[in-house]
Amino acid sequence: MRVRGILRETLEFILSVANSSHPNEFIALLEAEEEVIKDLIFLPGTATSDSLALMRLEMMPLGMKVAGTVHSHPSPPPVPSDEDLFTFSKIGGVHIIVAHPYDMKSWRCYNSSGKEIPLKVLEEEP
């Protein structure tokens, strides 16, 4: 699925969820419509702690089109770990990591192989 951007309000929501989950990580799926990330999907059975976040992908409804994942790191930098890279390779093509202090400068976007990619923040829906 091609993604060209994320709504500012969606990114702000992600940063808010990460901040309220701190010091634990959080993880969710990214849902895109018309090539824009607009929503998060939280799967039942997700487990989190201060050092990991695990999703149960078997809980994802059949036929759901997912752009990728988003998760938080309780400490900087927002760089993927080996476990993150494994997750990236399993679902979607756009993966966002937000790190403490969870502001507009503390997030990065990666492709399925862990290469940082640009993601435009859009002020409003197209």
MODELLER restraints for C-alpha pairs under 7 A, 6 or more apart:
rsr = mdl.restraints
at = mdl.atoms
rsr.add(forms.Gaussian(group=physical.xy_distance, feature=features.Distance(at['CA:1:A'], at['CA:67:A']), mean=6.06, stdev=0.5))
rsr.add(forms.Gaussian(group=physical.xy_distance, feature=features.Distance(at['CA:2:A'], at['CA:35:A']), mean=5.83, stdev=0.5))
rsr.add(forms.Gaussian(group=physical.xy_distance, feature=features.Distance(at['CA:3:A'], at['CA:35:A']), mean=4.31, stdev=0.5))
rsr.add(forms.Gaussian(group=physical.xy_distance, feature=features.Distance(at['CA:3:A'], at['CA:36:A']), mean=5.73, stdev=0.5))
rsr.add(forms.Gaussian(group=physical.xy_distance, feature=features.Distance(at['CA:4:A'], at['CA:35:A']), mean=5.51, stdev=0.5))
rsr.add(forms.Gaussian(group=physical.xy_distance, feature=features.Distance(at['CA:4:A'], at['CA:36:A']), mean=5.97, stdev=0.5))
rsr.add(forms.Gaussian(group=physical.xy_distance, feature=features.Distance(at['CA:4:A'], at['CA:119:A']), mean=6.55, stdev=0.5))
rsr.add(forms.Gaussian(group=physical.xy_distance, feature=features.Distance(at['CA:4:A'], at['CA:120:A']), mean=6.60, stdev=0.5))
rsr.add(forms.Gaussian(group=physical.xy_distance, feature=features.Distance(at['CA:5:A'], at['CA:35:A']), mean=6.97, stdev=0.5))
rsr.add(forms.Gaussian(group=physical.xy_distance, feature=features.Distance(at['CA:5:A'], at['CA:36:A']), mean=5.00, stdev=0.5))
rsr.add(forms.Gaussian(group=physical.xy_distance, feature=features.Distance(at['CA:5:A'], at['CA:37:A']), mean=6.28, stdev=0.5))
rsr.add(forms.Gaussian(group=physical.xy_distance, feature=features.Distance(at['CA:5:A'], at['CA:119:A']), mean=5.24, stdev=0.5))
rsr.add(forms.Gaussian(group=physical.xy_distance, feature=features.Distance(at['CA:5:A'], at['CA:120:A']), mean=4.46, stdev=0.5))
rsr.add(forms.Gaussian(group=physical.xy_distance, feature=features.Distance(at['CA:5:A'], at['CA:121:A']), mean=5.69, stdev=0.5))
rsr.add(forms.Gaussian(group=physical.xy_distance, feature=features.Distance(at['CA:5:A'], at['CA:122:A']), mean=6.29, stdev=0.5))
rsr.add(forms.Gaussian(group=physical.xy_distance, feature=features.Distance(at['CA:6:A'], at['CA:36:A']), mean=5.33, stdev=0.5))
rsr.add(forms.Gaussian(group=physical.xy_distance, feature=features.Distance(at['CA:6:A'], at['CA:37:A']), mean=4.49, stdev=0.5))
rsr.add(forms.Gaussian(group=physical.xy_distance, feature=features.Distance(at['CA:6:A'], at['CA:38:A']), mean=6.43, stdev=0.5))
rsr.add(forms.Gaussian(group=physical.xy_distance, feature=features.Distance(at['CA:6:A'], at['CA:119:A']), mean=6.96, stdev=0.5))
rsr.add(forms.Gaussian(group=physical.xy_distance, feature=features.Distance(at['CA:6:A'], at['CA:120:A']), mean=6.31, stdev=0.5))
rsr.add(forms.Gaussian(group=physical.xy_distance, feature=features.Distance(at['CA:6:A'], at['CA:121:A']), mean=5.10, stdev=0.5))
rsr.add(forms.Gaussian(group=physical.xy_distance, feature=features.Distance(at['CA:6:A'], at['CA:122:A']), mean=5.82, stdev=0.5))
rsr.add(forms.Gaussian(group=physical.xy_distance, feature=features.Distance(at['CA:7:A'], at['CA:36:A']), mean=6.98, stdev=0.5))
rsr.add(forms.Gaussian(group=physical.xy_distance, feature=features.Distance(at['CA:7:A'], at['CA:37:A']), mean=6.33, stdev=0.5))
rsr.add(forms.Gaussian(group=physical.xy_distance, feature=features.Distance(at['CA:7:A'], at['CA:38:A']), mean=5.92, stdev=0.5))
rsr.add(forms.Gaussian(group=physical.xy_distance, feature=features.Distance(at['CA:7:A'], at['CA:121:A']), mean=5.80, stdev=0.5))
rsr.add(forms.Gaussian(group=physical.xy_distance, feature=features.Distance(at['CA:7:A'], at['CA:122:A']), mean=4.77, stdev=0.5))
rsr.add(forms.Gaussian(group=physical.xy_distance, feature=features.Distance(at['CA:7:A'], at['CA:123:A']), mean=6.11, stdev=0.5))
rsr.add(forms.Gaussian(group=physical.xy_distance, feature=features.Distance(at['CA:7:A'], at['CA:124:A']), mean=6.21, stdev=0.5))
rsr.add(forms.Gaussian(group=physical.xy_distance, feature=features.Distance(at['CA:7:A'], at['CA:125:A']), mean=6.87, stdev=0.5))
rsr.add(forms.Gaussian(group=physical.xy_distance, feature=features.Distance(at['CA:8:A'], at['CA:121:A']), mean=5.53, stdev=0.5))
rsr.add(forms.Gaussian(group=physical.xy_distance, feature=features.Distance(at['CA:8:A'], at['CA:122:A']), mean=5.58, stdev=0.5))
rsr.add(forms.Gaussian(group=physical.xy_distance, feature=features.Distance(at['CA:8:A'], at['CA:123:A']), mean=5.46, stdev=0.5))
rsr.add(forms.Gaussian(group=physical.xy_distance, feature=features.Distance(at['CA:10:A'], at['CA:38:A']), mean=5.86, stdev=0.5))
rsr.add(forms.Gaussian(group=physical.xy_distance, feature=features.Distance(at['CA:10:A'], at['CA:39:A']), mean=6.38, stdev=0.5))
rsr.add(forms.Gaussian(group=physical.xy_distance, feature=features.Distance(at['CA:15:A'], at['CA:98:A']), mean=6.98, stdev=0.5))
rsr.add(forms.Gaussian(group=physical.xy_distance, feature=features.Distance(at['CA:15:A'], at['CA:102:A']), mean=5.20, stdev=0.5))
rsr.add(forms.Gaussian(group=physical.xy_distance, feature=features.Distance(at['CA:15:A'], at['CA:103:A']), mean=6.49, stdev=0.5))
rsr.add(forms.Gaussian(group=physical.xy_distance, feature=features.Distance(at['CA:18:A'], at['CA:26:A']), mean=6.31, stdev=0.5))
rsr.add(forms.Gaussian(group=physical.xy_distance, feature=features.Distance(at['CA:18:A'], at['CA:72:A']), mean=5.86, stdev=0.5))
rsr.add(forms.Gaussian(group=physical.xy_distance, feature=features.Distance(at['CA:18:A'], at['CA:102:A']), mean=6.71, stdev=0.5))
rsr.add(forms.Gaussian(group=physical.xy_distance, feature=features.Distance(at['CA:19:A'], at['CA:102:A']), mean=6.19, stdev=0.5))
rsr.add(forms.Gaussian(group=physical.xy_distance, feature=features.Distance(at['CA:22:A'], at['CA:74:A']), mean=6.21, stdev=0.5))
rsr.add(forms.Gaussian(group=physical.xy_distance, feature=features.Distance(at['CA:23:A'], at['CA:50:A']), mean=5.61, stdev=0.5))
rsr.add(forms.Gaussian(group=physical.xy_distance, feature=features.Distance(at['CA:23:A'], at['CA:74:A']), mean=5.50, stdev=0.5))
rsr.add(forms.Gaussian(group=physical.xy_distance, feature=features.Distance(at['CA:24:A'], at['CA:48:A']), mean=6.37, stdev=0.5))
rsr.add(forms.Gaussian(group=physical.xy_distance, feature=features.Distance(at['CA:24:A'], at['CA:49:A']), mean=4.76, stdev=0.5))
rsr.add(forms.Gaussian(group=physical.xy_distance, feature=features.Distance(at['CA:24:A'], at['CA:50:A']), mean=4.00, stdev=0.5))
rsr.add(forms.Gaussian(group=physical.xy_distance, feature=features.Distance(at['CA:24:A'], at['CA:74:A']), mean=6.48, stdev=0.5))
rsr.add(forms.Gaussian(group=physical.xy_distance, feature=features.Distance(at['CA:25:A'], at['CA:48:A']), mean=5.83, stdev=0.5))
rsr.add(forms.Gaussian(group=physical.xy_distance, feature=features.Distance(at['CA:25:A'], at['CA:49:A']), mean=5.92, stdev=0.5))
rsr.add(forms.Gaussian(group=physical.xy_distance, feature=features.Distance(at['CA:25:A'], at['CA:50:A']), mean=5.72, stdev=0.5))
rsr.add(forms.Gaussian(group=physical.xy_distance, feature=features.Distance(at['CA:25:A'], at['CA:51:A']), mean=6.82, stdev=0.5))
rsr.add(forms.Gaussian(group=physical.xy_distance, feature=features.Distance(at['CA:25:A'], at['CA:52:A']), mean=6.15, stdev=0.5))
rsr.add(forms.Gaussian(group=physical.xy_distance, feature=features.Distance(at['CA:25:A'], at['CA:53:A']), mean=5.78, stdev=0.5))
rsr.add(forms.Gaussian(group=physical.xy_distance, feature=features.Distance(at['CA:25:A'], at['CA:71:A']), mean=6.81, stdev=0.5))
rsr.add(forms.Gaussian(group=physical.xy_distance, feature=features.Distance(at['CA:25:A'], at['CA:72:A']), mean=5.08, stdev=0.5))
rsr.add(forms.Gaussian(group=physical.xy_distance, feature=features.Distance(at['CA:25:A'], at['CA:73:A']), mean=5.81, stdev=0.5))
rsr.add(forms.Gaussian(group=physical.xy_distance, feature=features.Distance(at['CA:25:A'], at['CA:74:A']), mean=6.21, stdev=0.5))
rsr.add(forms.Gaussian(group=physical.xy_distance, feature=features.Distance(at['CA:26:A'], at['CA:48:A']), mean=6.23, stdev=0.5))
rsr.add(forms.Gaussian(group=physical.xy_distance, feature=features.Distance(at['CA:26:A'], at['CA:53:A']), mean=5.89, stdev=0.5))
rsr.add(forms.Gaussian(group=physical.xy_distance, feature=features.Distance(at['CA:26:A'], at['CA:71:A']), mean=5.32, stdev=0.5))
rsr.add(forms.Gaussian(group=physical.xy_distance, feature=features.Distance(at['CA:26:A'], at['CA:72:A']), mean=5.53, stdev=0.5))
rsr.add(forms.Gaussian(group=physical.xy_distance, feature=features.Distance(at['CA:27:A'], at['CA:53:A']), mean=5.90, stdev=0.5))
rsr.add(forms.Gaussian(group=physical.xy_distance, feature=features.Distance(at['CA:27:A'], at['CA:70:A']), mean=5.67, stdev=0.5))
rsr.add(forms.Gaussian(group=physical.xy_distance, feature=features.Distance(at['CA:27:A'], at['CA:71:A']), mean=4.16, stdev=0.5))
rsr.add(forms.Gaussian(group=physical.xy_distance, feature=features.Distance(at['CA:27:A'], at['CA:72:A']), mean=6.79, stdev=0.5))
rsr.add(forms.Gaussian(group=physical.xy_distance, feature=features.Distance(at['CA:28:A'], at['CA:40:A']), mean=6.13, stdev=0.5))
rsr.add(forms.Gaussian(group=physical.xy_distance, feature=features.Distance(at['CA:28:A'], at['CA:41:A']), mean=5.61, stdev=0.5))
rsr.add(forms.Gaussian(group=physical.xy_distance, feature=features.Distance(at['CA:28:A'], at['CA:42:A']), mean=4.99, stdev=0.5))
rsr.add(forms.Gaussian(group=physical.xy_distance, feature=features.Distance(at['CA:28:A'], at['CA:69:A']), mean=5.79, stdev=0.5))
rsr.add(forms.Gaussian(group=physical.xy_distance, feature=features.Distance(at['CA:28:A'], at['CA:70:A']), mean=5.44, stdev=0.5))
rsr.add(forms.Gaussian(group=physical.xy_distance, feature=features.Distance(at['CA:28:A'], at['CA:71:A']), mean=6.44, stdev=0.5))
rsr.add(forms.Gaussian(group=physical.xy_distance, feature=features.Distance(at['CA:29:A'], at['CA:40:A']), mean=5.56, stdev=0.5))
rsr.add(forms.Gaussian(group=physical.xy_distance, feature=features.Distance(at['CA:29:A'], at['CA:41:A']), mean=4.94, stdev=0.5))
rsr.add(forms.Gaussian(group=physical.xy_distance, feature=features.Distance(at['CA:29:A'], at['CA:42:A']), mean=6.52, stdev=0.5))
rsr.add(forms.Gaussian(group=physical.xy_distance, feature=features.Distance(at['CA:29:A'], at['CA:66:A']), mean=6.66, stdev=0.5))
rsr.add(forms.Gaussian(group=physical.xy_distance, feature=features.Distance(at['CA:29:A'], at['CA:68:A']), mean=5.84, stdev=0.5))
rsr.add(forms.Gaussian(group=physical.xy_distance, feature=features.Distance(at['CA:29:A'], at['CA:69:A']), mean=4.36, stdev=0.5))
rsr.add(forms.Gaussian(group=physical.xy_distance, feature=features.Distance(at['CA:29:A'], at['CA:70:A']), mean=6.13, stdev=0.5))
rsr.add(forms.Gaussian(group=physical.xy_distance, feature=features.Distance(at['CA:30:A'], at['CA:37:A']), mean=6.51, stdev=0.5))
rsr.add(forms.Gaussian(group=physical.xy_distance, feature=features.Distance(at['CA:30:A'], at['CA:39:A']), mean=6.13, stdev=0.5))
rsr.add(forms.Gaussian(group=physical.xy_distance, feature=features.Distance(at['CA:30:A'], at['CA:40:A']), mean=4.92, stdev=0.5))
rsr.add(forms.Gaussian(group=physical.xy_distance, feature=features.Distance(at['CA:30:A'], at['CA:41:A']), mean=6.39, stdev=0.5))
rsr.add(forms.Gaussian(group=physical.xy_distance, feature=features.Distance(at['CA:30:A'], at['CA:66:A']), mean=5.98, stdev=0.5))
rsr.add(forms.Gaussian(group=physical.xy_distance, feature=features.Distance(at['CA:30:A'], at['CA:67:A']), mean=5.41, stdev=0.5))
rsr.add(forms.Gaussian(group=physical.xy_distance, feature=features.Distance(at['CA:30:A'], at['CA:68:A']), mean=5.16, stdev=0.5))
rsr.add(forms.Gaussian(group=physical.xy_distance, feature=features.Distance(at['CA:30:A'], at['CA:69:A']), mean=5.22, stdev=0.5))
rsr.add(forms.Gaussian(group=physical.xy_distance, feature=features.Distance(at['CA:30:A'], at['CA:70:A']), mean=6.54, stdev=0.5))
rsr.add(forms.Gaussian(group=physical.xy_distance, feature=features.Distance(at['CA:31:A'], at['CA:37:A']), mean=5.71, stdev=0.5))
rsr.add(forms.Gaussian(group=physical.xy_distance, feature=features.Distance(at['CA:31:A'], at['CA:38:A']), mean=6.20, stdev=0.5))
rsr.add(forms.Gaussian(group=physical.xy_distance, feature=features.Distance(at['CA:31:A'], at['CA:39:A']), mean=5.09, stdev=0.5))
rsr.add(forms.Gaussian(group=physical.xy_distance, feature=features.Distance(at['CA:31:A'], at['CA:40:A']), mean=5.79, stdev=0.5))
rsr.add(forms.Gaussian(group=physical.xy_distance, feature=features.Distance(at['CA:31:A'], at['CA:41:A']), mean=6.88, stdev=0.5))
rsr.add(forms.Gaussian(group=physical.xy_distance, feature=features.Distance(at['CA:31:A'], at['CA:66:A']), mean=5.26, stdev=0.5))
rsr.add(forms.Gaussian(group=physical.xy_distance, feature=features.Distance(at['CA:31:A'], at['CA:67:A']), mean=5.60, stdev=0.5))
rsr.add(forms.Gaussian(group=physical.xy_distance, feature=features.Distance(at['CA:32:A'], at['CA:38:A']), mean=5.60, stdev=0.5))
rsr.add(forms.Gaussian(group=physical.xy_distance, feature=features.Distance(at['CA:32:A'], at['CA:39:A']), mean=6.86, stdev=0.5))
rsr.add(forms.Gaussian(group=physical.xy_distance, feature=features.Distance(at['CA:32:A'], at['CA:66:A']), mean=6.99, stdev=0.5))
rsr.add(forms.Gaussian(group=physical.xy_distance, feature=features.Distance(at['CA:32:A'], at['CA:67:A']), mean=5.88, stdev=0.5))
rsr.add(forms.Gaussian(group=physical.xy_distance, feature=features.Distance(at['CA:43:A'], at['CA:55:A']), mean=6.78, stdev=0.5))
rsr.add(forms.Gaussian(group=physical.xy_distance, feature=features.Distance(at['CA:43:A'], at['CA:56:A']), mean=6.96, stdev=0.5))
rsr.add(forms.Gaussian(group=physical.xy_distance, feature=features.Distance(at['CA:43:A'], at['CA:59:A']), mean=6.25, stdev=0.5))
rsr.add(forms.Gaussian(group=physical.xy_distance, feature=features.Distance(at['CA:43:A'], at['CA:60:A']), mean=6.56, stdev=0.5))
rsr.add(forms.Gaussian(group=physical.xy_distance, feature=features.Distance(at['CA:44:A'], at['CA:59:A']), mean=6.45, stdev=0.5))
rsr.add(forms.Gaussian(group=physical.xy_distance, feature=features.Distance(at['CA:45:A'], at['CA:55:A']), mean=6.98, stdev=0.5))
rsr.add(forms.Gaussian(group=physical.xy_distance, feature=features.Distance(at['CA:45:A'], at['CA:56:A']), mean=6.16, stdev=0.5))
rsr.add(forms.Gaussian(group=physical.xy_distance, feature=features.Distance(at['CA:46:A'], at['CA:54:A']), mean=5.65, stdev=0.5))
rsr.add(forms.Gaussian(group=physical.xy_distance, feature=features.Distance(at['CA:46:A'], at['CA:55:A']), mean=4.59, stdev=0.5))
rsr.add(forms.Gaussian(group=physical.xy_distance, feature=features.Distance(at['CA:46:A'], at['CA:56:A']), mean=6.04, stdev=0.5))
rsr.add(forms.Gaussian(group=physical.xy_distance, feature=features.Distance(at['CA:47:A'], at['CA:53:A']), mean=5.70, stdev=0.5))
rsr.add(forms.Gaussian(group=physical.xy_distance, feature=features.Distance(at['CA:47:A'], at['CA:54:A']), mean=5.16, stdev=0.5))
rsr.add(forms.Gaussian(group=physical.xy_distance, feature=features.Distance(at['CA:47:A'], at['CA:55:A']), mean=6.64, stdev=0.5))
rsr.add(forms.Gaussian(group=physical.xy_distance, feature=features.Distance(at['CA:48:A'], at['CA:54:A']), mean=6.32, stdev=0.5))
rsr.add(forms.Gaussian(group=physical.xy_distance, feature=features.Distance(at['CA:50:A'], at['CA:74:A']), mean=6.85, stdev=0.5))
rsr.add(forms.Gaussian(group=physical.xy_distance, feature=features.Distance(at['CA:66:A'], at['CA:92:A']), mean=5.85, stdev=0.5))
rsr.add(forms.Gaussian(group=physical.xy_distance, feature=features.Distance(at['CA:67:A'], at['CA:92:A']), mean=4.74, stdev=0.5))
rsr.add(forms.Gaussian(group=physical.xy_distance, feature=features.Distance(at['CA:67:A'], at['CA:93:A']), mean=6.03, stdev=0.5))
rsr.add(forms.Gaussian(group=physical.xy_distance, feature=features.Distance(at['CA:67:A'], at['CA:94:A']), mean=5.91, stdev=0.5))
rsr.add(forms.Gaussian(group=physical.xy_distance, feature=features.Distance(at['CA:68:A'], at['CA:91:A']), mean=5.94, stdev=0.5))
rsr.add(forms.Gaussian(group=physical.xy_distance, feature=features.Distance(at['CA:68:A'], at['CA:92:A']), mean=3.89, stdev=0.5))
rsr.add(forms.Gaussian(group=physical.xy_distance, feature=features.Distance(at['CA:68:A'], at['CA:93:A']), mean=5.42, stdev=0.5))
rsr.add(forms.Gaussian(group=physical.xy_distance, feature=features.Distance(at['CA:68:A'], at['CA:94:A']), mean=4.70, stdev=0.5))
rsr.add(forms.Gaussian(group=physical.xy_distance, feature=features.Distance(at['CA:68:A'], at['CA:95:A']), mean=5.29, stdev=0.5))
rsr.add(forms.Gaussian(group=physical.xy_distance, feature=features.Distance(at['CA:69:A'], at['CA:94:A']), mean=6.73, stdev=0.5))
rsr.add(forms.Gaussian(group=physical.xy_distance, feature=features.Distance(at['CA:69:A'], at['CA:95:A']), mean=4.82, stdev=0.5))
rsr.add(forms.Gaussian(group=physical.xy_distance, feature=features.Distance(at['CA:69:A'], at['CA:96:A']), mean=6.34, stdev=0.5))
rsr.add(forms.Gaussian(group=physical.xy_distance, feature=features.Distance(at['CA:70:A'], at['CA:95:A']), mean=5.65, stdev=0.5))
rsr.add(forms.Gaussian(group=physical.xy_distance, feature=features.Distance(at['CA:70:A'], at['CA:96:A']), mean=4.56, stdev=0.5))
rsr.add(forms.Gaussian(group=physical.xy_distance, feature=features.Distance(at['CA:70:A'], at['CA:97:A']), mean=5.79, stdev=0.5))
rsr.add(forms.Gaussian(group=physical.xy_distance, feature=features.Distance(at['CA:71:A'], at['CA:96:A']), mean=6.53, stdev=0.5))
rsr.add(forms.Gaussian(group=physical.xy_distance, feature=features.Distance(at['CA:71:A'], at['CA:97:A']), mean=5.22, stdev=0.5))
rsr.add(forms.Gaussian(group=physical.xy_distance, feature=features.Distance(at['CA:71:A'], at['CA:98:A']), mean=6.42, stdev=0.5))
rsr.add(forms.Gaussian(group=physical.xy_distance, feature=features.Distance(at['CA:72:A'], at['CA:97:A']), mean=5.51, stdev=0.5))
rsr.add(forms.Gaussian(group=physical.xy_distance, feature=features.Distance(at['CA:72:A'], at['CA:98:A']), mean=4.70, stdev=0.5))
rsr.add(forms.Gaussian(group=physical.xy_distance, feature=features.Distance(at['CA:72:A'], at['CA:99:A']), mean=5.57, stdev=0.5))
rsr.add(forms.Gaussian(group=physical.xy_distance, feature=features.Distance(at['CA:73:A'], at['CA:98:A']), mean=6.19, stdev=0.5))
rsr.add(forms.Gaussian(group=physical.xy_distance, feature=features.Distance(at['CA:73:A'], at['CA:99:A']), mean=4.64, stdev=0.5))
rsr.add(forms.Gaussian(group=physical.xy_distance, feature=features.Distance(at['CA:73:A'], at['CA:100:A']), mean=6.65, stdev=0.5))
rsr.add(forms.Gaussian(group=physical.xy_distance, feature=features.Distance(at['CA:74:A'], at['CA:99:A']), mean=5.85, stdev=0.5))
rsr.add(forms.Gaussian(group=physical.xy_distance, feature=features.Distance(at['CA:74:A'], at['CA:100:A']), mean=5.35, stdev=0.5))
rsr.add(forms.Gaussian(group=physical.xy_distance, feature=features.Distance(at['CA:75:A'], at['CA:99:A']), mean=5.73, stdev=0.5))
rsr.add(forms.Gaussian(group=physical.xy_distance, feature=features.Distance(at['CA:75:A'], at['CA:100:A']), mean=5.06, stdev=0.5))
rsr.add(forms.Gaussian(group=physical.xy_distance, feature=features.Distance(at['CA:76:A'], at['CA:99:A']), mean=5.17, stdev=0.5))
rsr.add(forms.Gaussian(group=physical.xy_distance, feature=features.Distance(at['CA:76:A'], at['CA:100:A']), mean=5.71, stdev=0.5))
rsr.add(forms.Gaussian(group=physical.xy_distance, feature=features.Distance(at['CA:77:A'], at['CA:99:A']), mean=6.10, stdev=0.5))
rsr.add(forms.Gaussian(group=physical.xy_distance, feature=features.Distance(at['CA:78:A'], at['CA:97:A']), mean=5.39, stdev=0.5))
rsr.add(forms.Gaussian(group=physical.xy_distance, feature=features.Distance(at['CA:78:A'], at['CA:98:A']), mean=5.68, stdev=0.5))
rsr.add(forms.Gaussian(group=physical.xy_distance, feature=features.Distance(at['CA:78:A'], at['CA:99:A']), mean=5.08, stdev=0.5))
rsr.add(forms.Gaussian(group=physical.xy_distance, feature=features.Distance(at['CA:78:A'], at['CA:106:A']), mean=6.78, stdev=0.5))
rsr.add(forms.Gaussian(group=physical.xy_distance, feature=features.Distance(at['CA:78:A'], at['CA:107:A']), mean=5.94, stdev=0.5))
rsr.add(forms.Gaussian(group=physical.xy_distance, feature=features.Distance(at['CA:78:A'], at['CA:108:A']), mean=6.19, stdev=0.5))
rsr.add(forms.Gaussian(group=physical.xy_distance, feature=features.Distance(at['CA:80:A'], at['CA:114:A']), mean=6.90, stdev=0.5))
rsr.add(forms.Gaussian(group=physical.xy_distance, feature=features.Distance(at['CA:85:A'], at['CA:113:A']), mean=6.63, stdev=0.5))
rsr.add(forms.Gaussian(group=physical.xy_distance, feature=features.Distance(at['CA:85:A'], at['CA:114:A']), mean=5.91, stdev=0.5))
rsr.add(forms.Gaussian(group=physical.xy_distance, feature=features.Distance(at['CA:88:A'], at['CA:95:A']), mean=6.68, stdev=0.5))
rsr.add(forms.Gaussian(group=physical.xy_distance, feature=features.Distance(at['CA:88:A'], at['CA:112:A']), mean=4.78, stdev=0.5))
rsr.add(forms.Gaussian(group=physical.xy_distance, feature=features.Distance(at['CA:88:A'], at['CA:113:A']), mean=6.83, stdev=0.5))
rsr.add(forms.Gaussian(group=physical.xy_distance, feature=features.Distance(at['CA:89:A'], at['CA:112:A']), mean=5.05, stdev=0.5))
rsr.add(forms.Gaussian(group=physical.xy_distance, feature=features.Distance(at['CA:89:A'], at['CA:113:A']), mean=6.39, stdev=0.5))
rsr.add(forms.Gaussian(group=physical.xy_distance, feature=features.Distance(at['CA:93:A'], at['CA:111:A']), mean=5.25, stdev=0.5))
rsr.add(forms.Gaussian(group=physical.xy_distance, feature=features.Distance(at['CA:93:A'], at['CA:112:A']), mean=4.97, stdev=0.5))
rsr.add(forms.Gaussian(group=physical.xy_distance, feature=features.Distance(at['CA:94:A'], at['CA:109:A']), mean=6.73, stdev=0.5))
rsr.add(forms.Gaussian(group=physical.xy_distance, feature=features.Distance(at['CA:94:A'], at['CA:110:A']), mean=5.91, stdev=0.5))
rsr.add(forms.Gaussian(group=physical.xy_distance, feature=features.Distance(at['CA:94:A'], at['CA:111:A']), mean=5.08, stdev=0.5))
rsr.add(forms.Gaussian(group=physical.xy_distance, feature=features.Distance(at['CA:94:A'], at['CA:112:A']), mean=6.67, stdev=0.5))
rsr.add(forms.Gaussian(group=physical.xy_distance, feature=features.Distance(at['CA:95:A'], at['CA:109:A']), mean=5.47, stdev=0.5))
rsr.add(forms.Gaussian(group=physical.xy_distance, feature=features.Distance(at['CA:95:A'], at['CA:110:A']), mean=5.06, stdev=0.5))
rsr.add(forms.Gaussian(group=physical.xy_distance, feature=features.Distance(at['CA:95:A'], at['CA:111:A']), mean=6.16, stdev=0.5))
rsr.add(forms.Gaussian(group=physical.xy_distance, feature=features.Distance(at['CA:96:A'], at['CA:107:A']), mean=6.93, stdev=0.5))
rsr.add(forms.Gaussian(group=physical.xy_distance, feature=features.Distance(at['CA:96:A'], at['CA:108:A']), mean=5.71, stdev=0.5))
rsr.add(forms.Gaussian(group=physical.xy_distance, feature=features.Distance(at['CA:96:A'], at['CA:109:A']), mean=4.43, stdev=0.5))
rsr.add(forms.Gaussian(group=physical.xy_distance, feature=features.Distance(at['CA:96:A'], at['CA:110:A']), mean=6.35, stdev=0.5))
rsr.add(forms.Gaussian(group=physical.xy_distance, feature=features.Distance(at['CA:97:A'], at['CA:107:A']), mean=5.56, stdev=0.5))
rsr.add(forms.Gaussian(group=physical.xy_distance, feature=features.Distance(at['CA:97:A'], at['CA:108:A']), mean=5.54, stdev=0.5))
rsr.add(forms.Gaussian(group=physical.xy_distance, feature=features.Distance(at['CA:97:A'], at['CA:109:A']), mean=6.48, stdev=0.5))
rsr.add(forms.Gaussian(group=physical.xy_distance, feature=features.Distance(at['CA:98:A'], at['CA:106:A']), mean=5.83, stdev=0.5))
rsr.add(forms.Gaussian(group=physical.xy_distance, feature=features.Distance(at['CA:98:A'], at['CA:107:A']), mean=4.20, stdev=0.5))
rsr.add(forms.Gaussian(group=physical.xy_distance, feature=features.Distance(at['CA:98:A'], at['CA:108:A']), mean=6.66, stdev=0.5))
rsr.add(forms.Gaussian(group=physical.xy_distance, feature=features.Distance(at['CA:99:A'], at['CA:106:A']), mean=5.46, stdev=0.5))
rsr.add(forms.Gaussian(group=physical.xy_distance, feature=features.Distance(at['CA:99:A'], at['CA:107:A']), mean=6.15, stdev=0.5))
rsr.add(forms.Gaussian(group=physical.xy_distance, feature=features.Distance(at['CA:100:A'], at['CA:106:A']), mean=6.78, stdev=0.5))
rsr.add(forms.Gaussian(group=physical.xy_distance, feature=features.Distance(at['CA:109:A'], at['CA:116:A']), mean=5.71, stdev=0.5))
rsr.add(forms.Gaussian(group=physical.xy_distance, feature=features.Distance(at['CA:109:A'], at['CA:117:A']), mean=5.60, stdev=0.5))
rsr.add(forms.Gaussian(group=physical.xy_distance, feature=features.Distance(at['CA:109:A'], at['CA:118:A']), mean=6.52, stdev=0.5))
rsr.add(forms.Gaussian(group=physical.xy_distance, feature=features.Distance(at['CA:109:A'], at['CA:119:A']), mean=6.53, stdev=0.5))
rsr.add(forms.Gaussian(group=physical.xy_distance, feature=features.Distance(at['CA:110:A'], at['CA:116:A']), mean=4.26, stdev=0.5))
rsr.add(forms.Gaussian(group=physical.xy_distance, feature=features.Distance(at['CA:110:A'], at['CA:117:A']), mean=5.21, stdev=0.5))
rsr.add(forms.Gaussian(group=physical.xy_distance, feature=features.Distance(at['CA:111:A'], at['CA:117:A']), mean=6.44, stdev=0.5))
